[in-house]
Amino acid sequence: MMYQLLRDVPSGKKIELTFDLIETTRLLVLAGLRQRFPDADSDELRRRFISKLLPRTAVIEAYGFDPDKLA
């Protein structure tokens, strides 16, 4: 039933729902990081968030820090 409902949703609405889901997921990850690291500043939270999204080697290459060595 759910798949049929999703098939009937217009493409524009599917894109909107996808972006809403991405934003909600981003907010939930950030909330979890804030809870685990309450003293972290915005730069540290950004680094920790990035390290959740990308493989370690990509983080080192693209952003210049090793996520395994975050304080």
Stockholm file with secondary structure:
# STOCKHOLM 1.0

chainA/1-71         MMYQLLRDVPSGKKIELTFDLIETTRLLVLAGLRQRFPDADSDELRRRFISKLLPRTAVIEAYGFDPDKLA
#=GR chainA/1-71 SS CHHHHHHHSCHHHHHHHHHHHHHHHHHHHHHHHHHHCTTCCHHHHHHHHHHHHSCHHHHHHHHSCCGGGCC
#=GC SS_cons        CHHHHHHHSCHHHHHHHHHHHHHHHHHHHHHHHHHHCTTCCHHHHHHHHHHHHSCHHHHHHHHSCCGGGCC
//
